């Protein structure tokens, strides 16, 4: 879903919690719009690489 950033007003995706232009955290507004809780990007990345060679290299 595309929405306007509360900091600068530029249209960004709801998949990005931080605005790439003004760096404002929009996690609360994304939660209100979509009804989903925000998951930390680093946690998502660790779950995605779990069981691969990267999980052993990056310990």
ABEGO torsion letter per residue (X at the ends): XBBBBAAAGBBBBAABABBAAAGBBAAAAAAAAAGBBBBBAAAAAAAAABGBAAAAAAX
